[in-house]
């Protein structure tokens, strides 16, 4: 489970440009998720997850990694 969370974070961070510049919808989603995580809002961080992602990592599971 931890490997999944770390992999997800790496993918999200790798997809963002420096200074949180938003050039694509993927980057906008990544920045939004990181902002939610920065504020401890794990429900908000998982709001854009599809059903498969939610099954793999719920907001409660994500919060338990913090």
RODREN-576881 format. One record per residue (C-alpha): y, x, z. Coordinates in steps of 0.25 Angstrom, whole numbers, plus 5000, padded with zeros to 4 digits. Each point is the difference from the previous one (the first is absolute). Layout:
% RODREN-576881
YXZ ...
% end
This chain:
% RODREN-576881
500050005000 501050115003 499750074987 500449874993 501349995008 500350154997 499749984985 500849884999 501250075007 499850124990 500049914988 501349935005 500750125003 499650074987 500649884993 501450015006 501150094995 500850085009 501149935008 499249874998 500549984986 499449874994 499750014985 498849924999 499449875006 498950095006 501150095006 500749885006 498749955006 499850135006 501450025006 499949855005 498650045007 500650135006 501249935005 499149895007 499150125006 501350075005 500449875008 498649985005 499849874992 498650014996 499949864995 501250024991 499350134995 498849934996 500849884994 499850064985 498550035002 499149924991 498749935006 499150134998 501150095007 500149905012 498549995001 500050165001 501250015009 500649895008 501450005007 499350025013 499150114995 501250074995 500749995013 498850065007 500250124992 501550025005 
% end
